[in-house]
């Protein structure tokens, strides 16, 4: 987690914050996801060396991994970065819609 202020505007509240950095071998994908309450997106394991970064815009994301004990909660305004060479699932267990940005580093 970097969380470094990279730019501040002339008007209070305008800013750019670097949240995380990852080395990319070939390319990076940027996705916007919307999951309705009770829905989930299942992702198979990616090749070794790939990683994902997620930032929740609204709602609450539950990330589940192959190990049932490995669960990550990510709330609005929070982010999480992880190696994606394991099966994982993006779940909306809440009763409100979930919107998040997913960055896949290949």
N, C-alpha and C positions, 0 to 999 in steps of 0.2 A: 504494500500500500504506500503510494507516494504522497498523495494529498498535498500537492505543492501549488501555491498560487502562481500562475504563469503570467497573468495579465490582469490589470485592474483598470476599468474605464474611468471617465471623468465624472460619471454619475454614480452615486453610491448604489451598490448592488450589482453593477455590471462587472463581471469577472470571468476568467477562464482558469479552471483548476485541473492540473494533470493528475488523474487518479491512479493510473497504472501504466506500465510499459512492458512490452514483450518483444522478443526477437522473432521476426518472421522470416521464414526461409523463402517463401514464394509470394504469398498474398495474404490479404486480410479481408474478411467479409463483415459487413455491418448489417444487422437485422433489427427490425422492429417487430415485437410480438405483442399480441393482444389475446389474453386467455380469459374466457368467461368463467364464472364461479363453477368449480367442480371439474373443469377441463384440465388436460395435461398434454404436453408435447414430449414424446419419447425420442431420445437420441442414442444411437448406437455408439460404441467406442470409436474414437478417431485414432488415426495413426500416432505412434509415439512422437513426441515433440510438439504436438498441437496443444493449444490452450484456448480457453474461452474467458471472456470478461462479460459480466452482466451488470446492468445498471437499472434499477427499478424506478420508473417514472411515477407510477401510481399503483396502489394496491400492495399486496404482499406475496412474494415468491417463495415457494418451498422447493429447494433442489434436493433430489434424492439420487443416491449413487448405488452401485452394485452392493456395497456393504450396507445392510439395512440400518446399521447404527450411524452411518454417515449421512446426516441430514443438515442442510444449511438453510437458514432462514434469512431472507433479504427483504428489508422493508423499503418503502418509498424514500428516495434520496440516498440510498445505500448501494454499494456495489460489492461484487465478489469476483475473484479471479481464481481459476483452477485448471489443472492439466485435464484435458478431455479425452485421454486415452483409456477411458473406462465408461461403461454404460451409465447414462444419467437421464434424469427426467425432470422437466420443469412443470411444477404443479401449482394450480390456484386452488388452495384449500379454503380460501376465504369466501365470504358471501358478497363480495364486490368485484368488479372487473379488475384485471391485472394488465398493466402495460409496462413492458421493459425493453431495453435495448440489449442485443446480444452481439458481441464482437468475437468472431472466430479467427484466431491467428494460426495460419497454416505453415 
